[in-house]
């Protein structure tokens, strides 16, 4: 309950920044949700099937996706650290 009150007491612009960060991360995960990494992009897995029809990302696409997720995670962690003012190791919420 104390954490919920703390979050509800944050200024609306700060809360909106957090919501935007979470929205962006969800959108990036959703963008790559149907990607496939199986070895059957160019050849069938057996005589009764064709090649996999899902999107198989290039190494550059996969690396860009991972970099985007890392950047969003860093942005979220920075926002949380700023909100909690973790400078001396003690959270003001629990003092």
C-alpha positions in Angstrom: 0.0 0.0 0.0 2.9 2.4 0.8 4.4 1.8 -2.6 1.1 2.4 -4.4 0.6 5.7 -2.5 4.2 6.7 -3.4 3.5 5.9 -7.1 0.2 7.7 -7.1 1.9 10.8 -5.6 4.4 11.2 -8.4 3.9 14.1 -10.7 1.8 13.3 -13.8 4.7 14.1 -16.3 6.9 11.5 -14.5 4.2 8.9 -14.5 3.6 9.6 -18.2 7.3 9.1 -18.9 7.2 5.7 -17.3 4.0 4.7 -19.2 5.6 5.8 -22.4 8.7 3.7 -21.7 6.6 0.7 -20.9 4.5 1.2 -24.0 7.7 1.5 -26.2 9.1 -1.7 -24.7 5.9 -3.6 -25.3 5.7 -2.3 -28.9 9.3 -3.4 -29.6 8.6 -6.9 -28.1 5.4 -7.1 -30.2 7.2 -6.1 -33.3 9.5 -9.2 -33.1 6.9 -11.5 -31.6 6.5 -13.7 -34.7 10.2 -13.9 -35.6 11.5 -17.4 -36.0 15.0 -18.6 -35.5 14.5 -22.2 -36.8 17.0 -23.6 -39.4 14.2 -24.1 -42.0 14.0 -20.7 -43.5 15.3 -21.9 -46.9 14.6 -25.6 -46.8 11.8 -27.8 -45.7 12.1 -29.6 -42.4 10.8 -32.8 -44.0 9.5 -34.2 -47.3 5.9 -33.2 -46.4 6.4 -29.6 -45.6 7.7 -26.5 -47.2 10.2 -24.0 -45.8 9.2 -22.1 -42.7 7.0 -19.2 -43.7 7.6 -17.0 -40.6 10.0 -14.1 -40.7 13.6 -15.1 -40.0 15.5 -11.9 -39.0 18.9 -11.1 -40.3 21.7 -10.9 -37.8 21.5 -7.1 -38.1 17.8 -7.1 -37.5 18.2 -9.3 -34.4 21.0 -7.2 -33.1 19.0 -4.0 -33.6 16.1 -5.5 -31.7 18.2 -6.5 -28.8 19.9 -3.1 -28.7 16.5 -1.4 -28.7 15.3 -3.5 -25.8 18.5 -2.8 -23.9 18.1 0.9 -24.5 14.5 0.8 -23.3 15.5 -1.2 -20.2 18.2 1.3 -19.4 15.7 4.2 -19.9 13.3 2.5 -17.5 16.0 1.8 -14.9 17.2 5.4 -15.1 13.7 6.8 -14.6 13.1 4.5 -11.6 16.5 5.5 -10.1 15.6 9.2 -10.6 12.2 8.8 -9.1 13.6 6.9 -6.1 16.6 9.2 -5.8 18.9 6.3 -5.2 22.1 8.3 -4.5 23.2 7.3 -1.1 21.8 3.8 -1.2 18.8 4.5 0.9 15.4 4.9 -0.7 13.4 7.9 0.7 10.3 5.8 0.5 11.6 3.6 3.4 13.1 6.3 5.7 
